[in-house]
């Protein structure tokens, strides 16, 4: 009998080339290196070409002016005659300290907070309620969709003229209320003017949000409501357990758009009251216009605008986390 060691010595040894060949056979094939042009332009250069005009528009209209505004907020900047070059020294946070120390700025941001507290919840509740009612309508649904959407696409100047006719001192609303009409009147009343503007913006923007909610409601399976009702849930319980979770992404979008709209509020107080009475309807966007254009202080206006953008981003981030939380 041959000893085990001898048997092992008689086994054929695996040669180097065979071992290397096996390793080479098991390795995945290497892809040819991508060209530099493809790495920069991506897999479809045509898409980049088609988006180039909008990209240029965003750069020229938004990115470059925003960068210039950030630069002005940290420098002593003022308008000069064409061709005149003057130094604009760096002042750090002095512009921010100056505007935050002014009662006018604090009043403007307080008015914006009041506007948001009224406009955002009212928008969500009314849009969802009206969309739910419209989703249950079987006849004339197209007419109601158009009727809700018309104020959104109508120019603010035209709709504001109607509200001026309704709510001025001798307007139709005061004529109907008679002795119950507020004194001073709506647009001259410091306590009522900002809530009135918030209600107007809610009414004007409501058509878009109704259509967003309506599209989400039509994707909710009716079997879920029927199952909830079969299990003994009431209509309100079925609405809370089935409808609200189903439209949560749209609610997050509506809240986000409402916050952005609130941060940009300018046309309504400018045309209705000019920021009055006594600054009761002054908003940060309107204050930026007044300080930067009317008073010729672009550095202070840029500081207010940067504070506004930062605040809107913070509020939008917090609101998104709350509305999208399980």
For each residue, the residues with C-beta under 8 A, 3 or more apart:
1:
2: 6 7 10
3: 6 7
4: 7 8
5: 8 9
6: 2 3 9 10
7: 2 3 4 10 11
8: 4 5 11
9: 5 6
10: 2 6 7
11: 7 8
12:
13:
14: 18 19
15: 18 19
16: 19 20
17: 20 21
18: 14 15 21 22
19: 14 15 16 22 23
20: 16 17 23 24
21: 17 18 24 25
22: 18 19 25 26
23: 19 20 26 27
24: 20 21 27
25: 21 22
26: 22 23
27: 23 24
28:
29:
30:
31:
32:
33:
34: 38 39
35: 38 39
36: 39 40
37: 40 41
38: 34 35 41 42 43
39: 34 35 36
40: 36 37
41: 37 38 45 48
42: 38 45 47 48
43: 38
44: 47 48
45: 41 42 48 49
46: 49 50
47: 42 44 50 51
48: 41 42 44 45 51 52
49: 45 46 52
50: 46 47
51: 47 48 54 55
52: 48 49 55 56
53: 56 57
54: 51 57 58
55: 51 52 58 59
56: 52 53 59 60
57: 53 54 60 61
58: 54 55 61 62 63
59: 55 56 62 63 64
60: 56 57 63 64
61: 57 58 64 65
62: 58 59 65 66
63: 58 59 60 66 67
64: 59 60 61 67 68
65: 61 62 68 69
66: 62 63 69 70
67: 63 64 70 71
68: 64 65 71 72
69: 65 66 72 73 302 305 306
70: 66 67 73 74 302 306
71: 67 68 74 75
72: 68 69 75 77 298 299 302
73: 69 70 95 96 299 302 303 305 306
74: 70 71 90 91 92 93 95
75: 71 72 88 89 90 91 299
76: 88 89 91 94 299
77: 72 88 298 299 302
78: 296 297 298 299
79: 296 298
80: 84 85 86
81: 84
82:
83:
84: 80 81
85: 80
86: 80
87:
88: 75 76 77
89: 75 76
90: 74 75
91: 74 75 76 94 95 299
92: 74
93: 74 96 97
94: 76 91 97 98
95: 73 74 91 98 99 299 300 302 303
96: 73 93 99 100 303 306 307
97: 93 94 100 101
98: 94 95 101 102 300 303
99: 95 96 102 105 291 300 303 304 307
100: 96 97 105 106 307
101: 97 98
102: 98 99 105 106
103: 106 107
104: 107 108 279 282 287
105: 99 100 102 108 109 284 287 304
106: 100 102 103 109 110
107: 103 104 110 111 279 282
108: 104 105 111 112 279 282 283 284 286 287 304
109: 105 106 112 113 284 307 308 311
110: 106 107 113 114
111: 107 108 114 115 194 279 280 281 282 283
112: 108 109 115 116 262 263 265 283 284
113: 109 110 116 117
114: 110 111 117 118 194 195 198
115: 111 112 118 119 194 197 198 201 262 265 283
116: 112 113 119 120 258 259 262 315
117: 113 114 120 121
118: 114 115 121 122 194 195 198 199 202
119: 115 116 122 123 198 201 202 258 261 262
120: 116 117 123 124 255 258 259 262
121: 117 118 124 125
122: 118 119 125 126 198 199 202
123: 119 120 126 127 202 205 206 209 254 258
124: 120 121 127 128 209 251 254 255 258
125: 121 122 128 129
126: 122 123 129 130 202 206
127: 123 124 130 131 206 209 210 212 213 254
128: 124 125 131 132 213 247 251
129: 125 126 132 133
130: 126 127 133 134 148 206 210
131: 127 128 134 135 209 210 211 213 214 217
132: 128 129 135 136 213 217 239 243
133: 129 130 136 137
134: 130 131 137 141 144 145 148 210 214
135: 131 132 214 217 218
136: 132 133
137: 133 134 140 141 144
138: 141
139:
140: 137 143 144
141: 134 137 138 144 145
142: 145 146
143: 140 146 147
144: 134 137 140 141 147 148
145: 134 141 142 148 149 210 211 214
146: 142 143 149 150
147: 143 144 150
148: 130 134 144 145 151 206 207 210 211
149: 145 146 152 153 207 208 210 211
150: 146 147 153 154 207
151: 148 154 159 203 204 206 207
152: 149 204 205 206 207 208
153: 149 150 207
154: 150 151 158 159 204
155: 158 159
156: 159 160 204 267 268 271
157: 160 161 271
158: 154 155 161 162
159: 151 154 155 156 162 163 200 204
160: 156 157 163 164 200 267 268 271 272
161: 157 158 164 165
162: 158 159 165 166
163: 159 160 166 167 200 272
164: 160 161 167 168 171 187 272
165: 161 162 168 171 172
166: 162 163 171 172 173
167: 163 164 171 173 174 185 186 187 196
168: 164 165 171 174 185 186 187
169: 174 185 188
170: 174 175
171: 164 165 166 167 168 174 175 185 186
172: 165 166 175 176
173: 166 167 176 177 181 186
174: 167 168 169 170 171 177 178 181 185 186
175: 170 171 172 178
176: 172 173
177: 173 174 180 181
178: 174 175 181
179:
180: 177
181: 173 174 177 178 185
182: 185 186 189 192
183:
184: 188 189 277
185: 167 168 169 171 174 181 182 188 189
186: 167 168 171 173 174 182 189 192 193 196
187: 164 167 168 193 196 272 273
188: 169 184 185 193 276 277
189: 182 184 185 186 192 193 277
190: 193 277 278 280
191: 195 280
192: 182 186 189 195 196
193: 186 187 188 189 190 196 197 272 273 276 277 280 281
194: 111 114 115 118 197 198 280 281
195: 114 118 191 192 198 199
196: 167 186 187 192 193 199 200
197: 115 193 194 200 201 265 268 269 272 281
198: 114 115 118 119 122 194 195 201 202
199: 118 122 195 196 202 203
200: 159 160 163 196 197 203 204 268 272
201: 115 119 197 198 204 205 261 262 265 268
202: 118 119 122 123 126 198 199 205 206
203: 151 199 200 206
204: 151 152 154 156 159 200 201
205: 123 152 201 202 208 209 258 261
206: 123 126 127 130 148 151 152 202 203 209 210
207: 148 149 150 151 152 153 210 211
208: 149 152 205 211 212 257
209: 123 124 127 131 205 206 212 213 254 257 258
210: 127 130 131 134 145 148 149 206 207 213 214
211: 131 145 148 149 207 208 214 215
212: 127 208 209 215 216 250 253 254
213: 127 128 131 132 209 210 216 217 247 250 254
214: 131 134 135 145 210 211 217 218
215: 211 212 218 219 250
216: 212 213 219 220 246 247 249 250
217: 131 132 135 213 214 220 243 246 247
218: 135 214 215
219: 215 216 246
220: 216 217 224 225 242 243 246 247
221: 224
222: 225 226
223: 226 227
224: 220 221 227 228 242 246
225: 220 222 228 229 238 242 243
226: 222 223 229 230
227: 223 224 230 231
228: 224 225 231 233 237 238 241 242
229: 225 226 232 233 235 238
230: 226 227
231: 227 228
232: 229
233: 228 229 237 238 241
234: 237 238
235: 229 238 239
236: 239 240
237: 228 233 234 240 241
238: 225 228 229 233 234 235 241 242 243
239: 132 235 236 242 243 244
240: 236 237 243 244
241: 228 233 237 238 244 245
242: 220 224 225 228 238 239 245 246
243: 132 217 220 225 238 239 240 246 247
244: 239 240 241 247 248 251
245: 241 242 248
246: 216 217 219 220 224 242 243
247: 128 213 216 217 220 243 244 250 251
248: 244 245 251 252 323 324
249: 216 252 253 324
250: 212 213 215 216 247 253 254
251: 124 128 244 247 248 254 255 323
252: 248 249 255 256 319 320 323 324
253: 212 249 250 256 257
254: 123 124 127 209 212 213 250 251 257 258
255: 120 124 251 252 258 259 319 320 323
256: 252 253 259 260 316 319 320
257: 208 209 253 254 260 261
258: 116 119 120 123 124 205 209 254 255 261 262
259: 116 120 255 256 262 263 312 315 316 319
260: 256 257 263 264 312 316
261: 119 201 205 257 258 264 265
262: 112 115 116 119 120 201 258 259 265 312
263: 112 259 260 284 285 308 309 311 312
264: 260 261 285
265: 112 115 197 201 261 262 268 269 283 285 286
266: 269 270 283 285 286 289
267: 156 160 270 271
268: 156 160 197 200 201 265 271 272
269: 197 265 266 272 273 274 275 281 282 283 286
270: 266 267 274 275 286 289
271: 156 157 160 267 268
272: 160 163 164 187 193 197 200 268 269 281
273: 187 193 269 276 277 280 281
274: 269 270
275: 269 270 279 281 282 283 286 287 290
276: 188 193 273 279 280 281 282
277: 184 188 189 190 193 273 280 281
278: 190
279: 104 107 108 111 275 276 282
280: 111 190 191 193 194 273 276 277
281: 111 193 194 197 269 272 273 275 276 277
282: 104 107 108 111 269 275 276 279 286 287
283: 108 111 112 115 265 266 269 275 286 287
284: 105 108 109 112 263 287 288 304 305 307 308
285: 263 264 265 266 288 289 308
286: 108 265 266 269 270 275 282 283 289 290
287: 104 105 108 275 282 283 284 290 291 301 304
288: 284 285 291 292 301 304 305 308
289: 266 270 285 286 292 293 294 301
290: 275 286 287 293 294 295
291: 99 287 288 294 295 297 298 300 301 304
292: 288 289 295 296 297 298 300 301 302
293: 289 290 296 301
294: 289 290 291
295: 290 291 292
296: 78 79 292 293
297: 78 291 292 300 301
298: 72 77 78 79 291 292 301 302
299: 72 73 75 76 77 78 91 95 302 303
300: 95 98 99 291 292 297 303 304
301: 287 288 289 291 292 293 297 298 304 305
302: 69 70 72 73 77 95 292 298 299 305 306
303: 73 95 96 98 99 299 300 306 307
304: 99 105 108 284 287 288 291 300 301 307 308
305: 69 73 284 288 301 302 308 309
306: 69 70 73 96 302 303 309 310
307: 96 99 100 109 284 303 304 310 311
308: 109 263 284 285 288 304 305 311 312
309: 263 305 306 312 313
310: 306 307 313 314
311: 109 263 307 308 314 315
312: 259 260 262 263 308 309 315 316
313: 309 310 316 317
314: 310 311 317 318
315: 116 259 311 312 318 319
316: 256 259 260 312 313 319 320
317: 313 314 320 321
318: 314 315 321 322
319: 252 255 256 259 315 316 322 323
320: 252 255 256 316 317 323 324
321: 317 318 324 325
322: 318 319 325
323: 248 251 252 255 319 320
324: 248 249 252 320 321
325: 321 322
326:
